[in-house]
Amino acid sequence: MRGLFLLISQGQRESRFVMMDATPNLDIPPTRSTIAIVGLGYVGLPLSLQFCRRGSPVLGLDIDPKKIELLNAAKSYIHHIPSETIHEQVSTGKLRATTDFSEIATCRAVIICVPTPLNKNREPDISYVLSTGQAIAPHLKPGMLVVLESTTYPGTTDGELREVLEAGSGLSAGKDFFLAFSPEREDPGNPDSVVAKIPKIVGGYSPKCLEKAVELYRCALDSVVPVSSCRAAEATKLLENIFRSVNIALVNELKLVYEAMGIDIWEVIEAAKTKPFGFMPFYPGPGLGGHCIPIDPFYLTWKAREFGMSTRFIELAGEINTSMPEHVVHRLADALNETGKPLRNSRILLVGLAYKANVDDDRESPGYVLMDKLVSKGALVSFYDPYIPVIRPSREHGHWAGTKSIAWDRQVIESFDAVLIATAHRDVNYQQLGQWANLIVDTRNAMHGLECSARIVKA
Ligand SMILES: NC(=O)c1ccc[n+]([C@@H]2O[C@H](COP(=O)([O-])OP(=O)(O)OC[C@H]3O[C@@H](n4cnc5c(N)ncnc54)[C@H](O)[C@@H]3O)[C@@H](O)[C@H]2O)c1
């Protein structure tokens, strides 16, 4: 803990901590060893399993009774998490799930991993965080630790969340209970990404809150990185995601410029990657997807306005990234045109509907934007995705709900006028695709180096 105390004293110099009066003895009774994890999605479930693996029992909470039922039956609902992994923890009693928030009273800590989307005006929607806070508050006990993991703007944890917890419990943060923020760095679909090995940023509401949160995560993770405040931890997560969004926009723009010059951006990135310092590769694509990169930067944009600040990089990156599907549709229309076909009534197969490779997550996927744009121009659109056999109901893409992935079959694929690769899953046989398809518009360089009879157009 020496390093921690050093960092705490730096934090105090910057006066980011809230200093409390002499705290009562908040040591947690040894009987309360369970950790409650609220929100058992892409973030909450892997985190729960990691705590269990290192010996901490976990009580999982979610408002979705279907998830609770599946978890207690040791069945996975996330493609890259095998049911056997869940079974190992459920069968030994380490992991149990419930919708009953009153059980939180028996836990020593509560970690919140609920969604933080944008509302229809593209402003932060922290209602899930606040309703979770309201559900936790009546069961909060002295000495408990509450940690928010959901990505959000600086000031959510020590502002809105703290107020809700204090109002509903009658307890004070930093005095009666501990409060912290620790952003998630989950990298779904990356087989080299192991939750335990990813350093965990932690910021506390007070020095004691930080100490308790660091102690909690050290139980489960190899490396914990304390920062001076909840706000610094919230801002760290936003920096990471803004960095990605801006760099992806940069390569997307360069792709268009180089395309006009007859230069292949993919070849250029491969060459630039050989520089052993000062360069990090980012790759172009048909637009941004997922729960984080298209959304989180705008949490900062919104908050910055309160301080009279603008976020021009974020907005420019957003503009470039959201214009990419339009570019891809133009490339596809031009490629069809060269074979004497209009988009109208052409049969188009979109390959890869998930927002990134090797996952079943289709939230904010540019694949939907592409399919909608193609349909609006009269094209007849189908999709193939080995991770998404059927499109689930959702608020954003309700009109696609129930649509099934086509079968991977030569005759079926030959019947399409064009194939559009939007996401390059590992499990797709691109060699066969290159032999079966007529025309492939490739936004991911998936066909690079393959012998094909199809015409390949990069987009
Ligand atoms: N998915 C990622 O790769 C990733 C990575 C880093 C950070 N994050 C952030 O983590 C947070 C969670 O993301 P996710 O991808 O796990 O979302 P998710 O949609 O997969 O899971 C969220 C879960 O919370 C549940 N939930 C919603 N409201 C609730 C409530 N009031 N009480 C209890 N449960 C509730 C939902 O039913 C769902 O199971 C978000 O802020 C996201 O930005 C996600």
The ligand as an ORCA input file, in Angstrom:
! r2SCAN-3c Opt
* xyz 0 1
  N     -19.279     -3.415    -23.407
  C     -18.055     -2.949    -23.273
  O     -17.121     -3.432    -23.921
  C     -17.741     -1.809    -22.309
  C     -16.396     -1.480    -22.094
  C     -16.087     -0.475    -21.202
  C     -17.098      0.212    -20.546
  N     -18.415     -0.098    -20.777
  C     -19.423      0.631    -20.024
  O     -19.955     -0.230    -19.022
  C     -21.336      0.055    -18.795
  C     -22.158     -1.207    -19.003
  O     -21.992     -1.646    -20.355
  P     -22.366     -3.097    -20.833
  O     -21.786     -3.215    -22.207
  O     -22.015     -4.102    -19.807
  O     -23.970     -2.961    -20.939
  P     -25.038     -4.168    -21.089
  O     -26.223     -3.559    -21.719
  O     -24.377     -5.337    -21.734
  O     -25.360     -4.570    -19.589
  C     -26.004     -3.744    -18.708
  C     -26.903     -4.575    -17.816
  O     -27.481     -3.703    -16.851
  C     -28.811     -4.111    -16.634
  N     -29.544     -3.008    -16.035
  C     -30.026     -1.887    -16.602
  N     -30.605     -1.095    -15.687
  C     -30.466     -1.719    -14.502
  C     -30.854     -1.398    -13.182
  N     -31.509     -0.265    -12.899
  N     -30.563     -2.283    -12.210
  C     -29.924     -3.440    -12.495
  N     -29.522     -3.792    -13.716
  C     -29.798     -2.940    -14.713
  C     -29.309     -4.548    -17.995
  O     -30.423     -5.414    -17.901
  C     -28.056     -5.255    -18.544
  O     -28.050     -6.631    -18.234
  C     -21.684      1.186    -19.762
  O     -21.515      2.405    -19.108
  C     -20.630      1.056    -20.846
  O     -20.393      2.286    -21.497
  C     -18.748     -1.113    -21.650
*
